[in-house]
Amino acid sequence: MLISVIIRTLNEREPLKKLIDAIEAQEVDAAVETIVVDNESTDGTRKLALARNAKLVTIARDSFTYPRSINAGAEVATGEILVYLVGHAQIIRSDWLQVAVDHLLDKNVAGVYSEVLPLKGCTLAEIFLYYPNYLYAKIRGPYKVFGPGPGVLGLTNVAIPKKLWDEHRFDELYECGGEDGEWARWAIHEKGLDIVCDWRFAVRHSHGLGFWGVIKQLQYWFSLGKPSTFSRKRLSYRKDINY
């Protein structure tokens, strides 16, 4: 079995180095290929990706959308399993990939994801944003979700079978995001398959948002239920995005 780990980046050289180190240290019964989908970074991210033997896909800054970058990584992937990450995420467990593999061996499972933990040094607002959902998932244990909703199959950390992506690509009409929810709806309601939330598949991921930034983040997430046109202005509250 081959796993294709697809990482989306924009000026994230240092966190990407740590992320690739963590991927290479995974204890998993499968081979792994790393694919970096980069949005014209200028800080050496692309050079690092090539030095670490990753496949590199570059998307022009002005043509970026979330689903376009996600599909671009899958187009060059050769693995049976697609695993999606963002460049500043941090893997927590050495069996992180094996958790996804074990679930996806079940042919009725279309995807695996987890609630996330914030990065160390995060704001107090982000602790309240992320920890309750993560703790709920951990106490409950791995479970199947019954329908799409905010955070379900969020593409910060997701694993899906490549053959299902071949059958139904992420919808590129959802330029600002929400393509993950659309894909989850397709998998659950049209295919009759399961989406699994497993706390062991969590990563650390946050944006350094204060109270009002978290409010804007929530407003943004809840606006993604329908197709939209990508706009950097809508993401102006994200001070960690270095355009």
N, C-alpha and C positions, 0 to 999 in steps of 0.2 A: 504494500500500500504506500502511496505517496500523498503527502499533505502539502498543499500550496498555501503558504502564509502570505497574505497580501497586506502591505502596510502603506497607508496613505501619509504623505509627508509634505510639509512646507517649512523650510528653514528649521530643521529639527536634528541637526547632525549629532549633537551630544546625546540626547535621549534615544535616538535611533541606534547609536552604538551599544548602549546598555540593553536595548530591546533585542537586538540581534544576538548579543551575548546570551541573554536569557532563553531565546529560541534554540540556540545551539546547545544549551545545557539541558534541554527537555529530556525527560525519561519517557520515551514513547516507542511503541512497537510499530514504527513506520519511518520511512525516509521523509525528509522535509526539504522543500525548496522555498526560498524567500524571494518575494517579488515586491519591489518598492515602486509605488505609483507617486511620482513627484510633480509638484505644481511649480516648476521652474525655481527651485531653491537657489539662493545665492551664497549660502554659508558653507558649502562643501558637502551637503547632504548627498547629492548624487555621486560625488567622487567616493565618499565612504561606502555607499551602497555597492558600487562596482568593485571596490577593494575587498568587500566582504562576500563577493561572489553572488550577489543578488541579481536577479533580473531587474532591469530598470525600464520603466515606462514613464515618459515625460508628457504631461498635459500642459499646454500653453496656459498662462495665467488668465488670459481673457476668455478662454473657452471652458474653464473649470465649472463643473457642477458636481454635486455629491454622487448621484447615480452614474454619471459618465465616468468618474474616476474609479468607482467600484467595478463597473463592467469592464473597464480597460484592463484592470488587473486580472480578472477572470479570463479574458480573451487570450492571454499568453500563458495561463496556468495549465499544467499538465497533470496535476494531482486529482485523485478521486474525491478529495475533501478540500473545500475552500475555507480558509480561516481568515477573517478580517480583523485588522487592528489599525489604530492610528499611531503615528510616530512618537507621540509623547506619552503613550500608555506604558504601564509597567506591569509585567507578569509577576505574579505572587508565588505560584507553586511550580515545583519541578515536574509535576504530573499534569500540568494544565492542558496540554494537547491530548494526553491520554484520556482525560475526562471526556473530551469531545468525541474522540474515536469510539470509546465504549458506547456512548449513546447512539452514534450514527451507524453502528453495526446493526441496530434495529431498523429494518426497512420501513417501519411506520413513522420514523422520526425524520422530519424535514429540516430541523435546525436546532442548534444549542446556543444559548446565550446566558448571561448572568447580570444581575444588578452589579454596579461597580462601587469600588471604594474611592474616595478622593486621594489625590497625591499627598504625600507627607508635606507638611508645611502649608496645608490648605487653609482657607478662611473658615471662621466659625459658621458662616452661612452655608458653606459647602458641606460641613459636617452634618448639619441638620437636613440638607438636601439629599445626601447620599446614604448616610448610615442607617436610617430607619428601614429603608427598603432592603438593603443588604442584610441586616440582622433578621428581618422577617424571612428572607429567602433561606438564610442559614438555619434558622430554627425549624422552618418547615421541611427543609431537605429538598432534594431534586423533585420537581413537579412539572406536570404538563399544563400549559396555559390553554384556556378554552376559546380565546379569541384575541385579535390584535388590540393593542392599546398603547399608550405612552410608555416607551422604554422596551416594549416587547420586540425581541430580535434586533435591538439597537446595534448598529454596525460599528460601535466602538470595539466590541468583542463578540463575534458571531462565527459559528461554523455551520456550513451547509454542504450537502453533496453536490459535486460538480454537475452530475447528470440532471439535477433539478434546476440548476441555473441554466443549463443548455435548453431546458424545456421552457423556462420562464425567466428571462433576464430581468434585472431591476429596472423599473419603469423610469425612463429618462425624462418624463414629463414632470417628475417631482424634483425639480432642479435644486430647490432649497433644502431638500430632505423629505423624509416621509416615504421614500421608496422601500425602506425596510418594513414599514407597516403594511404597505400595499402587497409586498411579497408574502408576508405572514398571512394576510387575508386569503391570498391565492392558495397557499399551502394548506391552510386549515379548512377553508370553506369549499374550495373547488377540488382539491386533491384528497381531502379527508385525512390529512397527515397531522402529526403531532409536532408541537414546538416545546422544547424542554428548557426550563430555567434551572440551572444548577449552580449554586453559590461557589462551588469549587472552580468554576470557569471564570471567576471574577478577575478583573485587572484593576489597577489604580489608574484613575483618569479624572482630571478636573481642570478648571481654567483660571483659578485664582480670582473668582468672582466674589464681590462683596454682597451685601443684602440686596441692593437694587439690581445688581447684575444677575443675581439668582432669580429675582422676580422676572426680569426680561428674558432670562433663559427659559423659564417655565412658560411664559407667554409665547416664545418662539416655538417651543416643542408642541404646544397645543394648537399651533397654527398650521401644522404640517399634515393635516388630514386630506388635503386635496392638492392637485398639481399646482406648481408655482414657478415663477421665473427667478433665477438666481440673482441675488443682490448682495453685494458686500456691505451696503449701507445697513441692511437688516442685521448684520453681524457686528455692528460698530461697538456694541457693548463688550465684545470679546477682545480685550486689550492684549491677549496672548497671541493673537494672529498677526504675524509680521508680514504684511503685504509690501 
